[in-house]
């Protein structure tokens, strides 16, 4: 992350999962740089410098370690106190271009050091205005050529006089580059998690003799869970004894072998000391159950883990489990049943509930991690583990906070293409009223931004834990639906109607069955049966006929999903119709058993049975949502013509130089900034005097509006700062005099703007969230925008598909897309405007709030008739840079 590199230190993973520190090099590192180059083999020296001259090492060290500037920077990769790699760039004389060079210790070749340094140096260079790297290397230098080729950047290559000349554009968000970075991160991350989730030796530090204590119960769970590896307890007061079935030692140094995983359960003030002892003993991973650490203790704990290269789960967590190896390193009351669901939670209580429910259902768990305060290992890490784990066929997340939402979304989208991912929308409500000056900022609630994140990540988001379990039961047992069309078969007409209503509420359809199917059903069922859909078999049918009915409707081409609803009666147990699983032709099926004591249960034949039709239908809706997204290939933000980012930066920079704390841009600067990215604005002029306003209106022609610019006034309608539909010079003069009389000396001028034709008024806006970054908000606009609260959001920058989804999500989309009484608006122009707006705020993090409200969508175009932009000083950062938290 550029921000962290500027601050000093950042840690990342090499290919084999080893942790390395990446930091800027300075004068204090000169000797380390000299030693690195002096120790290079003759072959490495020749390939790096086109010759062998060991005396060059001191000169190189002096150049590399000089003070950084915009045209020069150098990074080092460290293992402890050993410098294992150096990367630097120097100016070439071509504006925006820099020459890159690197050297890696011979023993560290083929471990990803060079590629990691190139990624971090490229991120730093982009922040300093460098747009391309240049590198000259020998054709025989295949390791270095491979570093550039594998980076995923669009490398241009030319050979001249025996030297390979490479030009590497420093793209930051091109799909190919991010895919390559993501795959390198996945491999390295999975390697680093092996000792955590597949340990061979486990030690519990702080294990007590007393039953009912955390340390004691974790030891007992590991033993009772069937873990086949070695287990040790560490407790100086019980050394030499057999503690809950495992040998106990006084200190980690007394263990006969280094533990891959140590579970720490000591009091908070002893955690750092215990973690450091684990590191000295050769431990590779820690799970810290202990809670109540101070901020300083937390920093020291993480520092100890980084110093010794240990991955860390927690602190303040329930523990971890991997049922494939019988590892239950939690203090839960019940062992997780082995199964297909990977579970990652922040809350231990939520984790216990999910373990209980998934075990009861028979879905079971593959891996479980309660990440607690998330000092290191987070949901991102578990996602990458599940992606590589053939056992996991379903991922469940309970995430209360996001360290890096953009990387989370990109990783989750990739994983969701392989397995369904589910979550519950935790933290939807704001703890207090947000002091927001724009409609967009007020609209960007925690719920809206979280829904945006999950939608872009392809994650099924439920509103509560019960709904999540319902969806998990279906996704774990049934194939994905090919469409949203549901056939309802019921022995109780009223229940069928409720199910059909629930389908409509959930966005699913209940189509009329085909004529052939209806004839077949009419011949099978009693004369009073309903055969169109919902199908009412009547209460008198036996189980075999009910089953035959299910199979008949499943065979209909108009059906994607089958829902069987059974009201138990004394006439016969229709639940036996589900035995052996009816033949549905690979179409998903669920049942509703009215009166069932459990909200959801799963039969031996893997049919999920719900107590209420609404539960079943919501589960089907989530399954269809996942199936629909899974089949859509990912795309990248499109290239847009006519962008002038340098002009935007100039406008923002000039304003912040005069107002360092930030604020609302004046109208002229606001409109010029928006025009620099091609956003559609109604023609406008700036006027300070009455005469200038009259002249401006004459230039624009036709009807105009006058909008007063008064410091501190943001919402012009409420403040009476707006005069509309003015015709001719007299109207303009009268309107200007009225505004001047209302605001007096506070009136700094007016925007004179052409009146736009009527259309659908929408809000297009963006806000920079502290956690989520730039969020684009779209919905109902005009003076009633806050009252209607009809909005959707996505994280910027938008892809074309995300822009389309954003337009279709609010209720007002029917006005934009057209219906029999209203022709469609210019959706293509609206889409382009949203893409440009999203690119603007993604490129310029200083844009804190942006409102285009109202933006009018007409039949033949889109035009914004009011705009406001607030800027604030921001540090840039690279959300996709490989680094540990």
Secondary structure, DSSP 8 states (H G I E B T S, - for coil): -HHHHHHSEEEEE-TTS-EEEEEE--GGGHHHHHHHHHTS-HHHHHHHHSS--TTHHHHHHHHHTS--BTTBEEEEEEETTEEEEEEEEEE-SSTTEEEEEEEE-GGGTTTTHHHHHHHHHHHHHHHTT--EEEEEEETT-HHHHHHHHHT-S-EEEEEETTEEEEEEE--SS-HHHHHHHHHHHHHHHHHHHHHHHS-SEEEEET--SSTTSHHHHHHHHHHHTT--SEEEEE-TTSTTSEETTEEEESSGGG-SS--SEEEE-S-GGGHHHHHHHHHHTT--EEEE------HHHHHHHHHHHHHHT-EEEESS--EEEEGGGTEEEE--SS---EEEEEEEES-HHHHHHHHHHHHHHT--EEEEEE-TT-SS--HHHHHHHHHH-TT--EEEEE-S--S-HHHHHHHHHHHHTTSEEEEE-TT-S-SS----SSHHHHH--HHHHHHHHHHHHT-EEESSHHHHHHHHHHHHHS---SSSBEEEEESSHHHHHHHHHHHHHTT-B-----HHHHHHHHHHS-TT-B-SSSEE--TT--HHHHHHHHHHHHTSTT-SEEEEEEE-BTTB-GGGGGTT----TT-EEEEEEET-SSSEEE-TTS-EEESSHHHHHHHHHHHHHHHHHHTS--------SS--HHHHHHHHHHHHHH-TT-EE--HHHHHHHHHTTT--B--EEEESSHHHHHHHHHHH-SSEEEEEEETT---HHHHT-EEEEE-HHHHHHHHHHHHHHHHGGGEEEEEEEE-----EEEEEEEEEETTTEEEEEEEE-STTHHHH--EEEEESS--HHHHHHHHHHSTTHHHHH-BTTB----HHHHHHHHHHHHHHHHH-TTEEEEEEEEEEEETTEEEE--EEEEE-------TTS----
